[in-house]
Amino acid sequence: MLKVNHIAKSFKGKSVLNNVSFEVNEGQLVHISGANGSGKSTLFKIIAKVLLPDSGAITIIESAKIGALIENPGFLEFETGLANLRFLAKLNHNYDEKKVCELMERFALDPNNRQPVSKYSVGMRQKLGIIQAVMEDQSIILLDEPTRGLDTDSIDQFIDLLKILQAKNKLVIVASHDYIEGIKYDTLFTLKNGTLSYG
């Protein structure tokens, strides 16, 4: 479903990714561990076609649709959470309000809350970021440090969501600097000094 083939990327002469290769398939739950600054976000941006690699190639099955939470998600700051999610989904003409509201309620976000996103906490913004990455039935889901700012209940809901996504045969790749207790990954990678290794 997704093949990363000899990807390299440098910024201002400093190598961030060095000959990174791996292949993963639908239904897999994959973890990429690595310290902050190890290149996880850069790799996700290249997979999501936000950045171009210096060399190498990304091959994705033609029917696949990517959803991604990368670094700090950006939103329309003076709109509500629901308005933001509606705006994002309608860009692809794929807005299902019932599904979006159910996802918001799963993460203890009130769809009817008139509070603008500018007033949201880090954890609340992170929840919106997770929701937008999955709300359009995306088949490849990239989650960069997804539990940042989440409380215990929200982490439990996140773990349950991963199980649901895997049961639906989605490919989910989680990148984080630490291991999230309660998640059973199919494949483990480590990204260190720009090099990806198994385990």
JONORPE-V58354 format. One record per backbone hydrogen bond with DSSP energy under -0.5 kcal/mol. CO is the residue of the C=O (numbers start at 1). NH is the residue of the N-H. E is the energy in kcal/mol with one decimal. If there is no record, write none. Layout:
BEGIN
co->[CO | CO]
nh->[NH | NH]
e->[E | E]
END
This chain:
BEGIN
co->[1 | 2 | 3 | 3 | 4 | 4 | 5 | 7 | 8 | 8 | 9 | 9 | 11 | 13 | 14 | 17 | 20 | 22 | 24 | 25 | 28 | 28 | 29 | 29 | 30 | 31 | 31 | 32 | 33 | 35 | 38 | 39 | 40 | 41 | 42 | 43 | 44 | 45 | 45 | 46 | 55 | 57 | 58 | 59 | 61 | 65 | 65 | 67 | 68 | 69 | 71 | 75 | 76 | 77 | 79 | 80 | 81 | 82 | 83 | 84 | 85 | 86 | 87 | 88 | 88 | 89 | 89 | 90 | 94 | 95 | 96 | 97 | 98 | 99 | 100 | 101 | 102 | 103 | 104 | 105 | 108 | 109 | 110 | 115 | 116 | 117 | 121 | 122 | 123 | 124 | 125 | 126 | 127 | 128 | 129 | 130 | 131 | 131 | 134 | 139 | 140 | 140 | 141 | 141 | 142 | 142 | 143 | 143 | 145 | 147 | 151 | 152 | 153 | 154 | 155 | 156 | 157 | 158 | 159 | 160 | 161 | 162 | 163 | 164 | 165 | 166 | 170 | 171 | 172 | 172 | 173 | 174 | 175 | 176 | 179 | 180 | 182 | 183 | 187 | 188 | 189 | 190 | 190 | 192 | 194 | 195 | 197]
nh->[61 | 24 | 5 | 59 | 6 | 22 | 57 | 20 | 54 | 55 | 16 | 17 | 14 | 15 | 11 | 9 | 7 | 4 | 2 | 28 | 30 | 172 | 186 | 187 | 174 | 33 | 189 | 176 | 191 | 38 | 194 | 43 | 44 | 45 | 46 | 47 | 48 | 50 | 51 | 49 | 8 | 5 | 60 | 3 | 64 | 139 | 140 | 142 | 70 | 144 | 73 | 77 | 79 | 118 | 117 | 84 | 85 | 86 | 87 | 88 | 89 | 90 | 91 | 91 | 92 | 92 | 94 | 93 | 96 | 97 | 100 | 101 | 102 | 103 | 104 | 105 | 106 | 107 | 109 | 108 | 110 | 111 | 113 | 81 | 119 | 120 | 125 | 126 | 127 | 128 | 129 | 130 | 131 | 132 | 133 | 134 | 134 | 135 | 137 | 171 | 67 | 142 | 143 | 173 | 69 | 144 | 145 | 175 | 148 | 150 | 155 | 156 | 157 | 158 | 159 | 160 | 161 | 162 | 163 | 164 | 165 | 166 | 167 | 168 | 170 | 169 | 172 | 141 | 30 | 174 | 143 | 32 | 145 | 34 | 181 | 183 | 184 | 185 | 31 | 199 | 33 | 192 | 197 | 195 | 18 | 192 | 190]
e->[-2.2 | -2.4 | -0.6 | -2.9 | -0.6 | -2.0 | -2.1 | -2.7 | -2.5 | -1.3 | -3.1 | -2.1 | -2.1 | -0.6 | -2.5 | -2.0 | -2.8 | -3.3 | -2.3 | -1.5 | -0.6 | -2.5 | -3.0 | -1.4 | -3.2 | -0.6 | -2.9 | -1.9 | -3.2 | -1.9 | -0.6 | -2.5 | -2.2 | -2.5 | -1.9 | -2.3 | -2.6 | -3.1 | -1.5 | -1.0 | -2.0 | -2.8 | -0.5 | -3.0 | -2.0 | -1.5 | -2.3 | -2.8 | -0.5 | -2.7 | -0.7 | -1.1 | -1.9 | -2.6 | -2.6 | -2.1 | -2.2 | -2.7 | -2.4 | -2.4 | -2.4 | -2.3 | -0.8 | -0.6 | -0.5 | -1.1 | -2.2 | -1.0 | -0.6 | -0.6 | -2.5 | -2.8 | -2.1 | -2.2 | -2.4 | -2.6 | -2.0 | -1.4 | -3.1 | -1.7 | -0.5 | -0.7 | -1.9 | -0.5 | -2.1 | -2.1 | -2.2 | -2.2 | -2.1 | -1.9 | -2.1 | -2.3 | -2.5 | -2.6 | -1.1 | -0.7 | -1.3 | -2.1 | -1.4 | -2.7 | -3.0 | -0.5 | -0.5 | -2.9 | -2.9 | -0.5 | -0.7 | -2.8 | -1.5 | -1.9 | -2.2 | -2.2 | -2.1 | -2.2 | -2.4 | -2.1 | -2.2 | -2.2 | -1.7 | -1.9 | -2.6 | -2.5 | -2.2 | -1.3 | -2.4 | -1.9 | -0.7 | -3.0 | -3.0 | -0.5 | -2.8 | -2.8 | -3.8 | -0.9 | -0.7 | -1.5 | -0.5 | -0.8 | -2.5 | -3.2 | -2.7 | -0.6 | -2.4 | -2.1 | -3.5 | -2.5 | -2.9]
END
